[in-house]
């Protein structure tokens, strides 16, 4: 099934308007479809069935990892001047980030330090860094996520793949600390494909290219082997200082008013090195089984 971007947004809005506020549904429609348009289907439409199930009060089991329910009408509480605290009251993470951007942009201060807790799945952290860049700020945000990575020989999921994103006016860097993502594994499983390389650690501690092994309690390899694992460990311990184990995506952000200095760094890069997103899609292709799942929710 192929949909134009506007049609996809209308579909997502219609789905979420049944479980949450119209304002929240609008944010979710924009962010989820934007992920698809940018080629990040792991943060796109395939998450909707999980979100809706969670918003109806059910614990969602994602490949052996139980995620607490989303509070679909949770109030996002944001307080502070330069030091900002965010309590998402377990509502949708994309909504929390959009409201945080609006709050910081309205205050128009030169810098912010932000800690956020009680947040549902955040989706892409670039929701925050890209939009702060559009407001003239440089930013970095990092978040803890449920355990998903381990190293060869380790049994079970040890740490989250704890994503981190940097943003500057016109530039976004957004990456998780696993070689691939759970969403990409799910996407390959939906399409009946395997990975080209062995990026999964089975629950017995062996390497695999089969996404099914991840869904059956396996883990993902971190980027850079022990180096990526240790960065994830640092993020995990830091966010634990102000959140509890049930928190899905607690985060820390640093935001400063941007100047032109960062452009001097870009001058050292080859001209064909692209930091900006690829050309955005005009249409979205939805696998048949996902289309059936989405339309059954309506």
ZIMO-V506866 format. One record per helix or strand of 2 or more residues. SS is the DSSP state (~ for helix, > for strand). FROM is the first residue (numbers start at 1). TO is the last residue. If there is no record, write none. Layout:
ss:SS from:FROM to:TO
ss:SS from:FROM to:TO
This chain:
ss:> from:2 to:4
ss:~ from:5 to:16
ss:~ from:22 to:37
ss:~ from:41 to:43
ss:~ from:45 to:55
ss:> from:60 to:62
ss:> from:65 to:67
ss:> from:77 to:80
ss:> from:83 to:91
ss:~ from:93 to:107
ss:> from:111 to:119
ss:~ from:126 to:134
ss:> from:137 to:143
ss:> from:164 to:168
ss:> from:171 to:175
ss:~ from:182 to:191
ss:> from:200 to:201
ss:> from:207 to:208
ss:~ from:211 to:215
ss:> from:219 to:220
ss:~ from:226 to:239
ss:> from:251 to:257
ss:~ from:262 to:266
ss:> from:283 to:285
ss:~ from:288 to:297
